[in-house]
Amino acid sequence: MIQINLLPGGAARRPAGASRSLKLPSLPAMGGDPRVTGLAAAAVLGALVAGYLYWDLGSRRDALQAQLDAGVADSTRLAGTIQLVHDLEARQDTIREKIGIIKSVDQRRFVWPHILDEVSHALPPYTWLTKIASSEEAPAKPAPRPAAAPPPAAGDTSKKAPAGPAAPPPPPPEPVGPTLSIEGNTGSTQALTRFMKNLESSPMLRDVSLVTSSQTTEQGHVFLKFTLEAKYEVPDPSAIQTVPLFVAR
């Protein structure tokens, strides 16, 4: 058989039994200086550490941002509830003040019947009254309670100073009774003195004093015209006896 070599250059054909060998390119050998090798290793290690730190900071930032978003969402959701609580506290103070006024009025609704009863029992013989007047003393107004701080706006994450305990509500004003002016006539100075002592011994009257005293003659009768002044005093509860208006059957 005739074999024709068509390869350029006339290369001879390898024999059929010849094996092929594969040669890989060899890396260039590094220099023998160990400093160059150490610098290269340090650069690679520094790049790895920098990459890890960057990834760790990014993870922490994402976690903190998630916490911040959750806090802002909670603040927005609870802002209405906080405002409602402040409104209810303001209404509670107003209701408490009105209840105190009602209690004060309720405690004083029987003041005048008791005063007139005490004056009537204190009158000695030959003494009669012509006028009883009064001047009411207004009770002192309690100091206004400081307004509660408004709730923080939604999304406001600035650091606030911790609020102290809420101030206790002011006590209701003490009931203040009237100052009496009693005018009348009596037959003698001894009767007037006895009348003043009887008024002073009453648990509802105090500071009984003589304002004016003059002798008067009318229709041939000589008598003493006087004007007294006294102040109402809140009596001890044991000095007042109460009875039910309706008896249960």
C-alpha positions as protocol buffer text, in pm:
chain_id: "A"
residue {
  index: 1
  type: MET
  ca { x: 0 y: 0 z: 0 }
}
residue {
  index: 2
  type: ILE
  ca { x: 118 y: 347 z: -88 }
}
residue {
  index: 3
  type: GLN
  ca { x: 118 y: 614 z: 189 }
}
residue {
  index: 4
  type: ILE
  ca { x: 126 y: 981 z: 101 }
}
residue {
  index: 5
  type: ASN
  ca { x: 237 y: 1241 z: 354 }
}
residue {
  index: 6
  type: LEU
  ca { x: 19 y: 1549 z: 317 }
}
residue {
  index: 7
  type: LEU
  ca { x: 157 y: 1732 z: 621 }
}
residue {
  index: 8
  type: PRO
  ca { x: 347 y: 2048 z: 555 }
}
residue {
  index: 9
  type: GLY
  ca { x: 714 y: 2023 z: 606 }
}
residue {
  index: 10
  type: GLY
  ca { x: 714 y: 1665 z: 528 }
}
residue {
  index: 11
  type: ALA
  ca { x: 699 y: 1554 z: 890 }
}
residue {
  index: 12
  type: ALA
  ca { x: 718 y: 1190 z: 924 }
}
residue {
  index: 13
  type: ARG
  ca { x: 415 y: 1008 z: 1055 }
}
residue {
  index: 14
  type: ARG
  ca { x: 455 y: 864 z: 1396 }
}
residue {
  index: 15
  type: PRO
  ca { x: 445 y: 500 z: 1420 }
}
residue {
  index: 16
  type: ALA
  ca { x: 116 y: 351 z: 1526 }
}
residue {
  index: 17
  type: GLY
  ca { x: 252 y: 221 z: 1853 }
}
residue {
  index: 18
  type: ALA
  ca { x: 404 y: 549 z: 1966 }
}
residue {
  index: 19
  type: SER
  ca { x: 249 y: 712 z: 2283 }
}
residue {
  index: 20
  type: ARG
  ca { x: 160 y: 1076 z: 2321 }
}
residue {
  index: 21
  type: SER
  ca { x: 293 y: 1276 z: 2619 }
}
residue {
  index: 22
  type: LEU
  ca { x: 118 y: 1591 z: 2760 }
}
residue {
  index: 23
  type: LYS
  ca { x: 339 y: 1864 z: 2898 }
}
residue {
  index: 24
  type: LEU
  ca { x: 190 y: 2132 z: 3134 }
}
residue {
  index: 25
  type: PRO
  ca { x: 332 y: 2478 z: 3156 }
}
residue {
  index: 26
  type: SER
  ca { x: 542 y: 2519 z: 3465 }
}
residue {
  index: 27
  type: LEU
  ca { x: 496 y: 2811 z: 3700 }
}
residue {
  index: 28
  type: PRO
  ca { x: 781 y: 3048 z: 3722 }
}
residue {
  index: 29
  type: ALA
  ca { x: 980 y: 2983 z: 4032 }
}
residue {
  index: 30
  type: MET
  ca { x: 966 y: 3262 z: 4294 }
}
residue {
  index: 31
  type: GLY
  ca { x: 1279 y: 3421 z: 4403 }
}
residue {
  index: 32
  type: GLY
  ca { x: 1455 y: 3285 z: 4697 }
}
residue {
  index: 33
  type: ASP
  ca { x: 1395 y: 3608 z: 4912 }
}
residue {
  index: 34
  type: PRO
  ca { x: 1163 y: 3512 z: 5209 }
}
residue {
  index: 35
  type: ARG
  ca { x: 1059 y: 3877 z: 5263 }
}
residue {
  index: 36
  type: VAL
  ca { x: 872 y: 3884 z: 4936 }
}
residue {
  index: 37
  type: THR
  ca { x: 690 y: 3567 z: 5030 }
}
residue {
  index: 38
  type: GLY
  ca { x: 596 y: 3704 z: 5375 }
}
residue {
  index: 39
  type: LEU
  ca { x: 465 y: 4030 z: 5231 }
}
residue {
  index: 40
  type: ALA
  ca { x: 252 y: 3844 z: 4981 }
}
residue {
  index: 41
  type: ALA
  ca { x: 106 y: 3621 z: 5252 }
}
residue {
  index: 42
  type: ALA
  ca { x: 39 y: 3921 z: 5478 }
}
residue {
  index: 43
  type: ALA
  ca { x: -139 y: 4101 z: 5193 }
}
residue {
  index: 44
  type: VAL
  ca { x: -362 y: 3802 z: 5128 }
}
residue {
  index: 45
  type: LEU
  ca { x: -439 y: 3763 z: 5500 }
}
residue {
  index: 46
  type: GLY
  ca { x: -514 y: 4135 z: 5537 }
}
residue {
  index: 47
  type: ALA
  ca { x: -753 y: 4119 z: 5242 }
}
residue {
  index: 48
  type: LEU
  ca { x: -934 y: 3824 z: 5400 }
}
residue {
  index: 49
  type: VAL
  ca { x: -961 y: 3998 z: 5741 }
}
residue {
  index: 50
  type: ALA
  ca { x: -1085 y: 4321 z: 5580 }
}
residue {
  index: 51
  type: GLY
  ca { x: -1349 y: 4129 z: 5387 }
}
residue {
  index: 52
  type: TYR
  ca { x: -1468 y: 3951 z: 5703 }
}
residue {
  index: 53
  type: LEU
  ca { x: -1486 y: 4276 z: 5902 }
}
residue {
  index: 54
  type: TYR
  ca { x: -1681 y: 4445 z: 5624 }
}
residue {
  index: 55
  type: TRP
  ca { x: -1927 y: 4156 z: 5613 }
}
residue {
  index: 56
  type: ASP
  ca { x: -1962 y: 4152 z: 5996 }
}
residue {
  index: 57
  type: LEU
  ca { x: -2025 y: 4528 z: 6014 }
}
residue {
  index: 58
  type: GLY
  ca { x: -2284 y: 4498 z: 5741 }
}
residue {
  index: 59
  type: SER
  ca { x: -2464 y: 4222 z: 5932 }
}
residue {
  index: 60
  type: ARG
  ca { x: -2466 y: 4425 z: 6253 }
}
residue {
  index: 61
  type: ARG
  ca { x: -2592 y: 4732 z: 6070 }
}
residue {
  index: 62
  type: ASP
  ca { x: -2878 y: 4533 z: 5920 }
}
residue {
  index: 63
  type: ALA
  ca { x: -2970 y: 4392 z: 6263 }
}
residue {
  index: 64
  type: LEU
  ca { x: -2966 y: 4737 z: 6426 }
}
residue {
  index: 65
  type: GLN
  ca { x: -3170 y: 4884 z: 6142 }
}
residue {
  index: 66
  type: ALA
  ca { x: -3429 y: 4609 z: 6188 }
}
residue {
  index: 67
  type: GLN
  ca { x: -3449 y: 4685 z: 6561 }
}
residue {
  index: 68
  type: LEU
  ca { x: -3486 y: 5057 z: 6490 }
}
residue {
  index: 69
  type: ASP
  ca { x: -3765 y: 4995 z: 6240 }
}
residue {
  index: 70
  type: ALA
  ca { x: -3944 y: 4772 z: 6494 }
}
residue {
  index: 71
  type: GLY
  ca { x: -3913 y: 5042 z: 6764 }
}
residue {
  index: 72
  type: VAL
  ca { x: -4050 y: 5313 z: 6534 }
}
residue {
  index: 73
  type: ALA
  ca { x: -4341 y: 5086 z: 6438 }
}
residue {
  index: 74
  type: ASP
  ca { x: -4421 y: 5020 z: 6806 }
}
residue {
  index: 75
  type: SER
  ca { x: -4401 y: 5393 z: 6887 }
}
residue {
  index: 76
  type: THR
  ca { x: -4639 y: 5475 z: 6603 }
}
residue {
  index: 77
  type: ARG
  ca { x: -4879 y: 5202 z: 6707 }
}
residue {
  index: 78
  type: LEU
  ca { x: -4883 y: 5305 z: 7075 }
}
residue {
  index: 79
  type: ALA
  ca { x: -4893 y: 5684 z: 7022 }
}
residue {
  index: 80
  type: GLY
  ca { x: -5274 y: 5687 z: 7018 }
}
residue {
  index: 81
  type: THR
  ca { x: -5293 y: 5475 z: 7333 }
}
residue {
  index: 82
  type: ILE
  ca { x: -5049 y: 5703 z: 7518 }
}
residue {
  index: 83
  type: GLN
  ca { x: -5250 y: 6012 z: 7423 }
}
residue {
  index: 84
  type: LEU
  ca { x: -5570 y: 5841 z: 7538 }
}
residue {
  index: 85
  type: VAL
  ca { x: -5412 y: 5765 z: 7876 }
}
residue {
  index: 86
  type: HIS
  ca { x: -5311 y: 6131 z: 7921 }
}
residue {
  index: 87
  type: ASP
  ca { x: -5664 y: 6244 z: 7832 }
}
residue {
  index: 88
  type: LEU
  ca { x: -5814 y: 6002 z: 8083 }
}
residue {
  index: 89
  type: GLU
  ca { x: -5579 y: 6127 z: 8355 }
}
residue {
  index: 90
  type: ALA
  ca { x: -5685 y: 6487 z: 8285 }
}
residue {
  index: 91
  type: ARG
  ca { x: -6053 y: 6388 z: 8301 }
}
residue {
  index: 92
  type: GLN
  ca { x: -5990 y: 6196 z: 8623 }
}
residue {
  index: 93
  type: ASP
  ca { x: -5843 y: 6509 z: 8785 }
}
residue {
  index: 94
  type: THR
  ca { x: -6144 y: 6715 z: 8675 }
}
residue {
  index: 95
  type: ILE
  ca { x: -6389 y: 6455 z: 8807 }
}
residue {
  index: 96
  type: ARG
  ca { x: -6201 y: 6431 z: 9137 }
}
residue {
  index: 97
  type: GLU
  ca { x: -6216 y: 6809 z: 9179 }
}
residue {
  index: 98
  type: LYS
  ca { x: -6592 y: 6813 z: 9109 }
}
residue {
  index: 99
  type: ILE
  ca { x: -6646 y: 6529 z: 9357 }
}
residue {
  index: 100
  type: GLY
  ca { x: -6456 y: 6729 z: 9620 }
}
residue {
  index: 101
  type: ILE
  ca { x: -6682 y: 7032 z: 9561 }
}
residue {
  index: 102
  type: ILE
  ca { x: -6993 y: 6815 z: 9583 }
}
residue {
  index: 103
  type: LYS
  ca { x: -6872 y: 6660 z: 9907 }
}
residue {
  index: 104
  type: SER
  ca { x: -6801 y: 7004 z: 10050 }
}
residue {
  index: 105
  type: VAL
  ca { x: -7150 y: 7125 z: 9958 }
}
residue {
  index: 106
  type: ASP
  ca { x: -7305 y: 6804 z: 10095 }
}
residue {
  index: 107
  type: GLN
  ca { x: -7122 y: 6845 z: 10426 }
}
residue {
  index: 108
  type: ARG
  ca { x: -7252 y: 7202 z: 10462 }
}
residue {
  index: 109
  type: ARG
  ca { x: -7615 y: 7153 z: 10367 }
}
residue {
  index: 110
  type: PHE
  ca { x: -7715 y: 7116 z: 10733 }
}
residue {
  index: 111
  type: VAL
  ca { x: -7489 y: 7394 z: 10863 }
}
residue {
  index: 112
  type: TRP
  ca { x: -7756 y: 7660 z: 10896 }
}
residue {
  index: 113
  type: PRO
  ca { x: -8018 y: 7438 z: 11062 }
}
residue {
  index: 114
  type: HIS
  ca { x: -7757 y: 7336 z: 11321 }
}
residue {
  index: 115
  type: ILE
  ca { x: -7645 y: 7697 z: 11375 }
}
residue {
  index: 116
  type: LEU
  ca { x: -8000 y: 7822 z: 11427 }
}
residue {
  index: 117
  type: ASP
  ca { x: -8068 y: 7533 z: 11663 }
}
residue {
  index: 118
  type: GLU
  ca { x: -7757 y: 7613 z: 11868 }
}
residue {
  index: 119
  type: VAL
  ca { x: -7842 y: 7985 z: 11884 }
}
residue {
  index: 120
  type: SER
  ca { x: -8199 y: 7903 z: 11989 }
}
residue {
  index: 121
  type: HIS
  ca { x: -8080 y: 7677 z: 12272 }
}
residue {
  index: 122
  type: ALA
  ca { x: -7826 y: 7940 z: 12387 }
}
residue {
  index: 123
  type: LEU
  ca { x: -8087 y: 8216 z: 12437 }
}
residue {
  index: 124
  type: PRO
  ca { x: -8142 y: 8297 z: 12807 }
}
residue {
  index: 125
  type: PRO
  ca { x: -8471 y: 8435 z: 12942 }
}
residue {
  index: 126
  type: TYR
  ca { x: -8566 y: 8796 z: 12860 }
}
residue {
  index: 127
  type: THR
  ca { x: -8346 y: 8796 z: 12551 }
}
residue {
  index: 128
  type: TRP
  ca { x: -8471 y: 8809 z: 12194 }
}
residue {
  index: 129
  type: LEU
  ca { x: -8301 y: 8840 z: 11859 }
}
residue {
  index: 130
  type: THR
  ca { x: -8383 y: 9084 z: 11581 }
}
residue {
  index: 131
  type: LYS
  ca { x: -8138 y: 8983 z: 11306 }
}
residue {
  index: 132
  type: ILE
  ca { x: -7891 y: 8708 z: 11213 }
}
residue {
  index: 133
  type: ALA
  ca { x: -7669 y: 8773 z: 10914 }
}
residue {
  index: 134
  type: SER
  ca { x: -7370 y: 8591 z: 10774 }
}
residue {
  index: 135
  type: SER
  ca { x: -7076 y: 8651 z: 10546 }
}
residue {
  index: 136
  type: GLU
  ca { x: -6948 y: 8342 z: 10370 }
}
residue {
  index: 137
  type: GLU
  ca { x: -6574 y: 8279 z: 10340 }
}
residue {
  index: 138
  type: ALA
  ca { x: -6470 y: 8122 z: 10013 }
}
residue {
  index: 139
  type: PRO
  ca { x: -6249 y: 7816 z: 10054 }
}
residue {
  index: 140
  type: ALA
  ca { x: -5894 y: 7843 z: 9929 }
}
residue {
  index: 141
  type: LYS
  ca { x: -5849 y: 7704 z: 9582 }
}
residue {
  index: 142
  type: PRO
  ca { x: -5603 y: 7415 z: 9559 }
}
residue {
  index: 143
  type: ALA
  ca { x: -5284 y: 7466 z: 9363 }
}
residue {
  index: 144
  type: PRO
  ca { x: -5321 y: 7357 z: 9002 }
}
residue {
  index: 145
  type: ARG
  ca { x: -5166 y: 7023 z: 8918 }
}
residue {
  index: 146
  type: PRO
  ca { x: -4879 y: 7048 z: 8668 }
}
residue {
  index: 147
  type: ALA
  ca { x: -4979 y: 6940 z: 8321 }
}
residue {
  index: 148
  type: ALA
  ca { x: -4854 y: 6603 z: 8206 }
}
residue {
  index: 149
  type: ALA
  ca { x: -4580 y: 6605 z: 7946 }
}
residue {
  index: 150
  type: PRO
  ca { x: -4707 y: 6532 z: 7593 }
}
residue {
  index: 151
  type: PRO
  ca { x: -4621 y: 6189 z: 7453 }
}
residue {
  index: 152
  type: PRO
  ca { x: -4319 y: 6170 z: 7221 }
}
residue {
  index: 153
  type: ALA
  ca { x: -4386 y: 6195 z: 6853 }
}
residue {
  index: 154
  type: ALA
  ca { x: -4385 y: 5878 z: 6649 }
}
residue {
  index: 155
  type: GLY
  ca { x: -4037 y: 5797 z: 6526 }
}
residue {
  index: 156
  type: ASP
  ca { x: -3866 y: 6021 z: 6780 }
}
residue {
  index: 157
  type: THR
  ca { x: -3576 y: 5812 z: 6904 }
}
residue {
  index: 158
  type: SER
  ca { x: -3391 y: 6088 z: 7087 }
}
residue {
  index: 159
  type: LYS
  ca { x: -3298 y: 6006 z: 7445 }
}
residue {
  index: 160
  type: LYS
  ca { x: -3536 y: 6152 z: 7699 }
}
residue {
  index: 161
  type: ALA
  ca { x: -3481 y: 6195 z: 8071 }
}
residue {
  index: 162
  type: PRO
  ca { x: -3684 y: 5944 z: 8274 }
}
residue {
  index: 163
  type: ALA
  ca { x: -4001 y: 6099 z: 8407 }
}
residue {
  index: 164
  type: GLY
  ca { x: -4043 y: 6106 z: 8784 }
}
residue {
  index: 165
  type: PRO
  ca { x: -4344 y: 5969 z: 8971 }
}
residue {
  index: 166
  type: ALA
  ca { x: -4672 y: 6147 z: 8909 }
}
residue {
  index: 167
  type: ALA
  ca { x: -4759 y: 6415 z: 9165 }
}
residue {
  index: 168
  type: PRO
  ca { x: -5044 y: 6313 z: 9399 }
}
residue {
  index: 169
  type: PRO
  ca { x: -5374 y: 6495 z: 9348 }
}
residue {
  index: 170
  type: PRO
  ca { x: -5430 y: 6794 z: 9580 }
}
residue {
  index: 171
  type: PRO
  ca { x: -5660 y: 6728 z: 9877 }
}
residue {
  index: 172
  type: PRO
  ca { x: -6009 y: 6877 z: 9865 }
}
residue {
  index: 173
  type: PRO
  ca { x: -6041 y: 7220 z: 10028 }
}
residue {
  index: 174
  type: GLU
  ca { x: -6137 y: 7227 z: 10390 }
}
residue {
  index: 175
  type: PRO
  ca { x: -6497 y: 7342 z: 10442 }
}
residue {
  index: 176
  type: VAL
  ca { x: -6510 y: 7700 z: 10568 }
}
residue {
  index: 177
  type: GLY
  ca { x: -6823 y: 7809 z: 10749 }
}
residue {
  index: 178
  type: PRO
  ca { x: -6992 y: 8147 z: 10770 }
}
residue {
  index: 179
  type: THR
  ca { x: -6917 y: 8431 z: 11007 }
}
residue {
  index: 180
  type: LEU
  ca { x: -7230 y: 8525 z: 11203 }
}
residue {
  index: 181
  type: SER
  ca { x: -7352 y: 8867 z: 11300 }
}
residue {
  index: 182
  type: ILE
  ca { x: -7621 y: 8842 z: 11570 }
}
residue {
  index: 183
  type: GLU
  ca { x: -7829 y: 9145 z: 11671 }
}
residue {
  index: 184
  type: GLY
  ca { x: -8080 y: 9144 z: 11954 }
}
residue {
  index: 185
  type: ASN
  ca { x: -8206 y: 9290 z: 12279 }
}
residue {
  index: 186
  type: THR
  ca { x: -8178 y: 9176 z: 12640 }
}
residue {
  index: 187
  type: GLY
  ca { x: -8305 y: 9291 z: 12974 }
}
residue {
  index: 188
  type: SER
  ca { x: -7972 y: 9297 z: 13157 }
}
residue {
  index: 189
  type: THR
  ca { x: -7597 y: 9274 z: 13116 }
}
residue {
  index: 190
  type: GLN
  ca { x: -7594 y: 8942 z: 13301 }
}
residue {
  index: 191
  type: ALA
  ca { x: -7829 y: 8789 z: 13043 }
}
residue {
  index: 192
  type: LEU
  ca { x: -7605 y: 8910 z: 12761 }
}
residue {
  index: 193
  type: THR
  ca { x: -7299 y: 8758 z: 12930 }
}
residue {
  index: 194
  type: ARG
  ca { x: -7482 y: 8428 z: 12976 }
}
residue {
  index: 195
  type: PHE
  ca { x: -7588 y: 8429 z: 12613 }
}
residue {
  index: 196
  type: MET
  ca { x: -7229 y: 8478 z: 12497 }
}
residue {
  index: 197
  type: LYS
  ca { x: -7106 y: 8195 z: 12723 }
}
residue {
  index: 198
  type: ASN
  ca { x: -7375 y: 7962 z: 12591 }
}
residue {
  index: 199
  type: LEU
  ca { x: -7276 y: 8041 z: 12234 }
}
residue {
  index: 200
  type: GLU
  ca { x: -6908 y: 7983 z: 12312 }
}
residue {
  index: 201
  type: SER
  ca { x: -6982 y: 7643 z: 12465 }
}
residue {
  index: 202
  type: SER
  ca { x: -7150 y: 7526 z: 12145 }
}
residue {
  index: 203
  type: PRO
  ca { x: -6936 y: 7281 z: 11943 }
}
residue {
  index: 204
  type: MET
  ca { x: -7029 y: 7466 z: 11624 }
}
residue {
  index: 205
  type: LEU
  ca { x: -6945 y: 7825 z: 11721 }
}
residue {
  index: 206
  type: ARG
  ca { x: -6621 y: 7993 z: 11823 }
}
residue {
  index: 207
  type: ASP
  ca { x: -6465 y: 8336 z: 11869 }
}
residue {
  index: 208
  type: VAL
  ca { x: -6782 y: 8491 z: 12008 }
}
residue {
  index: 209
  type: SER
  ca { x: -6720 y: 8862 z: 12063 }
}
residue {
  index: 210
  type: LEU
  ca { x: -6926 y: 9169 z: 12152 }
}
residue {
  index: 211
  type: VAL
  ca { x: -6927 y: 9426 z: 11873 }
}
residue {
  index: 212
  type: THR
  ca { x: -7165 y: 9693 z: 12005 }
}
residue {
  index: 213
  type: SER
  ca { x: -7372 y: 9739 z: 12319 }
}
residue {
  index: 214
  type: SER
  ca { x: -7601 y: 10032 z: 12400 }
}
residue {
  index: 215
  type: GLN
  ca { x: -7886 y: 10101 z: 12641 }
}
residue {
  index: 216
  type: THR
  ca { x: -8218 y: 10186 z: 12474 }
}
residue {
  index: 217
  type: THR
  ca { x: -8556 y: 10303 z: 12603 }
}
residue {
  index: 218
  type: GLU
  ca { x: -8870 y: 10214 z: 12411 }
}
residue {
  index: 219
  type: GLN
  ca { x: -9229 y: 10259 z: 12529 }
}
residue {
  index: 220
  type: GLY
  ca { x: -9106 y: 10319 z: 12880 }
}
residue {
  index: 221
  type: HIS
  ca { x: -8899 y: 9999 z: 12891 }
}
residue {
  index: 222
  type: VAL
  ca { x: -8523 y: 10012 z: 12930 }
}
residue {
  index: 223
  type: PHE
  ca { x: -8327 y: 9732 z: 12763 }
}
residue {
  index: 224
  type: LEU
  ca { x: -7984 y: 9663 z: 12619 }
}
residue {
  index: 225
  type: LYS
  ca { x: -7933 y: 9645 z: 12243 }
}
residue {
  index: 226
  type: PHE
  ca { x: -7631 y: 9439 z: 12135 }
}
residue {
  index: 227
  type: THR
  ca { x: -7449 y: 9305 z: 11833 }
}
residue {
  index: 228
  type: LEU
  ca { x: -7241 y: 8989 z: 11855 }
}
residue {
  index: 229
  type: GLU
  ca { x: -7007 y: 8824 z: 11610 }
}
residue {
  index: 230
  type: ALA
  ca { x: -6919 y: 8452 z: 11597 }
}
residue {
  index: 231
  type: LYS
  ca { x: -6758 y: 8209 z: 11356 }
}
residue {
  index: 232
  type: TYR
  ca { x: -6875 y: 7867 z: 11253 }
}
residue {
  index: 233
  type: GLU
  ca { x: -6656 y: 7574 z: 11354 }
}
residue {
  index: 234
  type: VAL
  ca { x: -6668 y: 7226 z: 11202 }
}
residue {
  index: 235
  type: PRO
  ca { x: -6783 y: 7012 z: 11494 }
}
residue {
  index: 236
  type: ASP
  ca { x: -6649 y: 6675 z: 11595 }
}
residue {
  index: 237
  type: PRO
  ca { x: -6851 y: 6394 z: 11431 }
}
residue {
  index: 238
  type: SER
  ca { x: -6942 y: 6258 z: 11773 }
}
residue {
  index: 239
  type: ALA
  ca { x: -7121 y: 6585 z: 11856 }
}
residue {
  index: 240
  type: ILE
  ca { x: -7375 y: 6537 z: 11575 }
}
residue {
  index: 241
  type: GLN
  ca { x: -7651 y: 6283 z: 11605 }
}
residue {
  index: 242
  type: THR
  ca { x: -7809 y: 6165 z: 11283 }
}
residue {
  index: 243
  type: VAL
  ca { x: -8132 y: 5971 z: 11239 }
}
residue {
  index: 244
  type: PRO
  ca { x: -8257 y: 5796 z: 10922 }
}
residue {
  index: 245
  type: LEU
  ca { x: -8523 y: 5977 z: 10723 }
}
residue {
  index: 246
  type: PHE
  ca { x: -8700 y: 5657 z: 10633 }
}
residue {
  index: 247
  type: VAL
  ca { x: -8742 y: 5356 z: 10858 }
}
residue {
  index: 248
  type: ALA
  ca { x: -8736 y: 5022 z: 10681 }
}
residue {
  index: 249
  type: ARG
  ca { x: -9040 y: 4807 z: 10755 }
}
